[in-house]
Amino acid sequence: MNKQFKATNFFILGLLALSLNACTAISGRETPGQYLDDAALTANVKAAILQDPSLTPFQISVETFKEEVQLSGFVDSYKKVTRAGEIARNVGGVKSVKNNLIVN
């Protein structure tokens, strides 16, 4: 019975180790803290775009991954593409901007 008890304990410890390993950050993915930071950056960029009267904010989508902001959507002039990129770059905490806006 003592051997069976040790085998059961070993099995349980193995499962525990595997489950804890699954909780670690996977390369290329965000940690929960990074996700929250990126969500805050996304909200700040959206708010800044919303405040600019020359832009139509509901035509511009904003996504953030590891402090890199991506703008996408359709606008009606190259001036708006440039302006949206400038606004995103000027938000504190943004490392870089991928401006994928398309002139419609």
C-alpha positions as CSV (number, residue, x, y, z in Angstrom):
1,M,0.0,0.0,0.0
2,N,2.9,2.3,0.7
3,K,4.1,1.9,-3.0
4,Q,0.6,2.7,-4.3
5,F,0.5,5.8,-2.0
6,K,3.9,7.0,-3.4
7,A,2.8,6.4,-7.0
8,T,-0.4,8.3,-6.5
9,N,1.5,11.2,-4.9
10,F,4.0,11.2,-7.8
11,F,1.2,11.2,-10.3
12,I,-0.6,14.1,-8.5
13,L,2.7,16.1,-8.3
14,G,3.2,15.5,-12.0
15,L,-0.2,16.8,-12.9
16,L,0.3,19.8,-10.6
17,A,3.6,20.6,-12.3
18,L,2.0,20.4,-15.8
19,S,-0.9,22.6,-14.8
20,L,1.5,25.2,-13.4
21,N,3.6,25.1,-16.5
22,A,0.5,25.8,-18.6
23,C,0.0,29.1,-16.7
24,T,3.4,30.5,-17.8
25,A,3.6,33.0,-20.6
26,I,4.0,31.5,-24.0
27,S,6.6,33.1,-26.3
28,G,4.9,35.6,-28.6
29,R,1.9,36.0,-26.4
30,E,1.0,38.6,-23.8
31,T,0.9,38.2,-20.1
32,P,-2.3,39.4,-18.4
33,G,-0.6,42.6,-17.3
34,Q,0.6,43.3,-20.9
35,Y,-3.0,42.7,-22.1
36,L,-4.4,45.2,-19.7
37,D,-1.7,47.7,-20.6
38,D,-2.5,47.3,-24.3
39,A,-6.2,47.6,-23.6
40,A,-5.6,50.9,-21.9
41,L,-3.4,52.1,-24.8
42,T,-6.1,51.1,-27.3
43,A,-8.7,53.1,-25.3
44,N,-6.3,56.1,-25.1
45,V,-5.7,56.1,-28.8
46,K,-9.4,55.7,-29.6
47,A,-10.1,58.7,-27.2
48,A,-7.5,60.8,-28.9
49,I,-8.9,60.0,-32.4
50,L,-12.4,60.8,-31.1
51,Q,-11.3,64.2,-30.0
52,D,-10.0,65.2,-33.4
53,P,-12.8,66.9,-35.4
54,S,-11.2,66.1,-38.8
55,L,-11.5,62.4,-38.3
56,T,-14.4,60.0,-38.4
57,P,-13.5,57.8,-35.5
58,F,-16.0,55.0,-36.2
59,Q,-14.3,54.3,-39.5
60,I,-11.0,53.7,-37.7
61,S,-10.3,50.4,-35.8
62,V,-7.5,50.4,-33.2
63,E,-5.7,47.3,-31.9
64,T,-2.7,47.1,-29.7
65,F,-0.2,44.2,-29.1
66,K,2.9,44.7,-26.9
67,E,2.6,48.5,-27.1
68,E,2.4,48.5,-30.9
69,V,-0.8,50.1,-32.2
70,Q,-2.4,49.0,-35.5
71,L,-4.8,51.3,-37.2
72,S,-7.2,49.8,-39.8
73,G,-10.3,50.8,-41.7
74,F,-11.3,53.1,-44.5
75,V,-11.1,56.9,-44.6
76,D,-11.7,59.4,-47.4
77,S,-8.3,61.1,-47.7
78,Y,-4.6,60.6,-47.3
79,K,-4.6,63.6,-45.0
80,K,-6.8,61.6,-42.6
81,V,-4.5,58.6,-42.8
82,T,-1.5,60.7,-41.9
83,R,-3.4,62.6,-39.1
84,A,-4.6,59.3,-37.5
85,G,-1.1,58.0,-37.5
86,E,0.3,61.2,-35.9
87,I,-2.4,61.1,-33.2
88,A,-1.6,57.4,-32.3
89,R,2.2,58.1,-32.2
90,N,1.7,61.0,-29.8
91,V,-0.2,58.9,-27.2
92,G,2.0,58.1,-24.2
93,G,3.2,54.5,-24.0
94,V,2.9,53.7,-27.8
95,K,6.1,52.2,-29.1
96,S,5.2,52.1,-32.7
97,V,2.2,52.4,-35.1
98,K,1.3,50.3,-38.1
99,N,-1.0,52.5,-40.1
100,N,-3.1,50.2,-42.3
101,L,-5.8,52.7,-43.1
102,I,-7.0,52.6,-46.7
103,V,-8.3,55.6,-48.7
104,N,-11.7,54.8,-49.9
